Amino acid sequence: MLTAVVQMRTTPDVSANLAAAEHWVKRAADRGAAFVGLPEAFAFIGPDVEKRAILEPLPDGGPILDRCIRLAQDAGVHLLLGGFHEQASDGRAHNTAVHLTPHGEIAALYRKIHLFDVDLADGTRLAESASTAPGDAAVVTEIPFGLLGLSVCYDVRFPALYQALVERGAIALAVPSAFTASTGKDHWHVLLRARAIECQAYVIAPAQWGPHWKTRVSFGHSLIVDPWGCVIAECSDGEGLAMADLDPAKVREARRALPSLEHKRPFTQ
């Protein structure tokens, strides 16, 4: 299955962000992609007060979801909205990965479990939990390739989640992200390749790139990793696409050649 990951530079301008997403998704579809992943926060990165104004409930949605549904239908692709700003019941947002089918149906919703609260050495301060409510459920969804496990960005640092997704049958793992530039240069490739190797699964990681708002800068390097841990497609700097064929036989080959998933054993702590 030909798969595309989109690299974006999202800003506070929702209309411009959605237009950019439409451009890259349609371009991927024109090149034959059956599955296209958008990065975390594809519709908006900016002040929390402005983000609260665009939150939409799911599955009912609003103008942003409606536009994305039309995009999936018009492009005829399975579309991953890597981080949708969903209205949570407590007044905060959920950071939600949404799988839309080519018919525009919501096939799955995954609400980001692990929230990024950190003060970085470069002066960047992020307190995701202040405005975002965590999810509490692992989610897999069916795409033509097989079962896809869903996650979002900071989740990648918590391997137990990915082990749980594989135990539920996932042969590919989605990690849409807005990874900070300061951590990305040292950790992005290492973490994604590690998740692919230990899970013996494809990793699909659409990402944000460049300056967004104030000091917020993302690392980029949207990529796809194969089940042996090799990067098989990657974006350079700037907005764009990376594409690769995903073959379920490659997953079976990796798991047969090194059957580590069969060697898991319980242990006491």
N, C-alpha and C positions, 0 to 999 in steps of 0.2 A: 504494500500500500504506500503510495507516494505521499509523504508527510512534509508539511512546511511549518517552520517556526518563524514568527514575525518579530522583528526588532523595531521598537518604537521609541520616540522621545516625547512622552506625554507631558503636557503643561496644564495650567488651569483652564484652558480654552476647550471646553467639551466638544463644541461643534467641529473645531479643527482636528481634535483627536479622533473623533469618530470618522471624519472624512479620510484621515490617514489610514485608519484601520480598514476601511472599505477599500481603499486603493490597494493595499498590500494583500488583503484576502482575495480580491478579484484577480490580482496578478498571479497569485499562487494557483488559483483555480484554473486560470488560462494556461498555466504550465502543467496542468494535470494532477494537482494535489487533490486527494480525497479527504484529507484531514488537515486543518489549519489551526495552529495555536496562537492566540494573542497573549501578550504578557500580563503580569499583574498590573492592576490600576490602569488599564488601557484607556479608560474614558476620562480620567481626571487624576492629576497630582497637583496639589496646591493647598491653600488654607483649609483647616478643618471646618470653619464656619461655612465656606462655600461647598465643601463636600457634603455637609449635612443637608444642604438645599437640593442636592440631586439624588439623594438616596431613594431607592425604589424597593417595594416589597416583592418578594418572590414566593410563589411562581407567577403572581399576577403581573408584576412589572409596571412599566411606564414607558415614556418616550425613548429612553436609551435601550431598554430591552426590546421594544418593538422594532427599532432600527436594526438591532443585531439579528433579530429573527428574520427580517427581510433580507439581510445580507447573507445569512446561511442559505436561505431559499434561492436567492438570485444566483449565488455562486455555486449552489448545488454541492456543498461540502458539509462534513462534520466540523463544527466550529467550537473551539474551546475559548470561552471568555475567561482569560486567566485570572482575573481578580475583579469581580463585579462589586460595586458599592451597594450592598443590600441593606435595607432598613431592618434593624434588629428590634426585638420586642422591648428592650430596655432603653431605647432611645439612641443607642450607639449604632454602629454599622457592623455588618459581617463582611469579611473579605472573602468573597465566594467565587469559586471556580464553577462555571456553568457549561455543561456540554449541550449544545444544540445540534439536532439532527438536520440533514438537508431539507427535511419537511418543515423546519422551524419549531420542532417540538423540544421541550426541555427533557433531556434524557437523564440528567443527573445534576445534583447540586452538592458541592463540597464546601463547607465553611472552614476556613483556615483555623487550625487548632493552636499552633504555636505562634505567639505574638512577639514582635521584635521591639523590646524595650532596652535601649542601650545608649551610652554616651561614647562616641568614637574619638580617637586621638586627633582626628582632623577638625574637631569642633562640631561635627554633626550629632544632633541629639534627636533620637526617635523614641517615642513612647506610644507604640501602636495600641496598647491596651487602654489608653485614655479615651480613645474614640472608637475602638473596635472590640466587639464581643467575640470570644473564641467559640469555635465549634467543638464538637465532642465525638464525632463519628468518622471512621474510615469509610471511604467510598470508592467503589470500582464501577466502571461503566463500559458498555459494549460498543466497540467500534468495529468496522469491517475486518480489521487486523486481528482482533481478539479483545481480551479484557484490558482496560486501561485504568491504572490506579491514579487517583487525583491527589494533588497536594499543592501548596503555594509557598514559594520562596523560603522563608525561615524554617519551614518544616524540614528542609533538606538536612539540617543539622541533627535531626532526631531519627536515627535509622530504624528504630523499632516500628515507626509508622509504616515504613516501606516493607519491612518484613511482614507486617500484618496484611498489607495489600497483596503481596505475593502469595501469602497463605490463602487469600481469597481468590486466587487464580490470575492475578495480573501478570501480563507478559511485557507490558510497557508502563512507564511511570511518567506522569506529567509534572513538571516543576516550573510553572510560569512564575516569573520573578521580576523584582525591581531591586536587584542586589546592589548594595552600595559600592561605589568605586574603590573605597579604601579597603574593604574586606574582600571584594571580588578579585583583585589582582593576586591575592594569595590563596583564596579558598574556593573560588567558583569552580574551576575545572577539577580540582582535587575532590571536592564533595560530590559533584555530579558523577564523576567516573567511579568513585567509591560506591555510590548507591547502585550504579549499573553492575559493577563487579560482584558485590555481595548479594544482589538480588537476581543476577543473571537475567536481566531484563533491559529492554531499550529505555533510555531516558530522553524525554522530549522537553526542552527547556527554552521557551520563548522568553525574551528578556527586554527590559528597558535599558536605554543607553543615553548617556550624556546629561547635561544640566536640565533640570525641570523647573525648579522654583526655589528662590533664595539659595541656600547652600546644598540643596538636594541634588546629588549627581549619581547616576547609575553606571555600572560597569559595562553592560552590554554583553557581547559574545554569546548571543543566542546560539544554541547548539543542539545536536542530536548525538547521543552516545549509543554504541551497539552493546549487546549483552556481554561482550568480552572486555568492555571498558574502553574501547577505542572511539575517539571523536570522528564521526563520519560526515558531519556537516557543521559549519560554523559561520556566523556573521563576523565581519570585521567592524570597524567603527562606522557609525552612521546608521540611519534607518535602512531596513532591507529585509531580505528573506534568506533562509538556509533551508535546503530541501534534501531529503534522502528517502530511499525505499526501505520500508520496514518489512522484514520477512520472518514470519513465525518459525520457520525452519531453523533460522539462526539462533533463536532462543532454545529450541530443543537441542541443537548441536552443542551449545555452551553448557547446558545443564547435563547433557550426557557425557561430555568430555571431562567435566569437573563437577561431580554431583554433590556439591557442598550443601545444597538445600536439603538433601536427604540425610545429611550427617548431623543435623541439629539434635542436640540432646538436652534434656532438662538438667538443671543444676540448682543447688541450694545457695542461698545468700546469707 
